[in-house]
Amino acid sequence: MKSKTQILIIVLLLCIASGPCIASEAPRAPLFTVFYLDSALGSRTLTNQSSVVMEATQEFQARKSPNEAFLYSLIIPGMGQLYTGAKRGYLYAAADVVLLGTYFFLRNNASNTREDYRDVVRQHVTFIGPGSFEDWDPIEDFEHATQYETWNHVYDSAETRARTGKWYWADLDPNLKNEPDLDIDFDSRYRLEAFDLRQQANDTFQLARTILGVAILNHVVSAVEARISTKHFNTRLQNRLTQAQINGLEINLQTDISAGTPVGVLVLRKRF
C-alpha cells in the first residue's frame, strides 16, 4: 500500500514537472493582424482618435466630377475651380465681372454717342419740301446722311428718296442743294461733326464686342481648365489613398446585414 502511494506521488510530480514543457511545445497563437471598428453611421461619433486615424480620415474624400466642374465654370467662370477647392477660381470670377462690366459700360457709351450723331443730323438737316425723320431708317438713312452733303447722291434709289425726302445740310449754300453730291466741293461742318461721332460710336461698339468675346473666351478657358484640374484632383486623391493603404491603414464603407437589415458601417483595417 505504501509503495503504491509512493508510485502515485512520483507520477503526479512527473505530470506537474512536464506541464511547462507541454505548454512550451504547444504552437503559439497567431499575432493580431487586423482589427475592425464597426458603428451604425449617424448614430455615434468617435472621440480620442489617434493622429494616425485622423490623418487617414482626412484622405477619405469624395471624388469630384470633371463634367460638373466643366458646367459650373462654363456658366460662372471659376466655380468649377472652387468646386475642387482651387482658390484660382476667384481670379476667373473677378475677370468675368471686370470684362462684363467693361462691355456694358462701353456699349452704353457707344449707344449714347450714336444718339448724339443722330441728334446732329436731326438738328442741322433741312428738308426740301415734305419730309420727316420719323420715316428714316434709324441705321441706314442716318449713316448715309453723315456721308453726303445732300439727298442727291449715288447711294439713293427711288425707294430711298421716297422714304427720306429731299434734304441738305443747313450750312450748305442753298443754290447747291439740288446739285449731285459728287459735284459739291464744300464740306458741311455739321456733317463732319456727325460723321466723327458716328465713327466714335462704331469704334466703341467694336471694342465692346471684342471685350464680350474675351469674356466668352474666359468662360470657355475656365471650363476646360476646371475639367482638367478636377481630373488632377482625383488623381492626387487616389495617390494619397494608395499611399495610406501602403502605410498599413485602410478605411472602407461597407454594408452589414448580420442584423437582418442593411446597416452602413465604417471599417478600419490595420496591418501590423
Secondary structure, DSSP 8 states (H G I E B T S, - for coil): -HHHHHHHHHHHHHHHHHHHHHHHHS-------------BTTT----S--HHHHHHHHH------HHHHHHHHHHSTTHHHHHTT-TTHHHHHHHHHHHHHHHHHHHHHHHHHHHHHHHHHHHHEEEESS--GGGS-TTHHHHHHTT-SBS-STT--HHHHHHH-EEEETTS-GGGTTS-GGG-----HHHHHHHHHHHHHHHHHHHHHHHHHHHHHHHHHHHHHHHHHHHHHHHHHHHHHHHHHHTTEEEEEEEE-TTSS-EEEEEEEE--
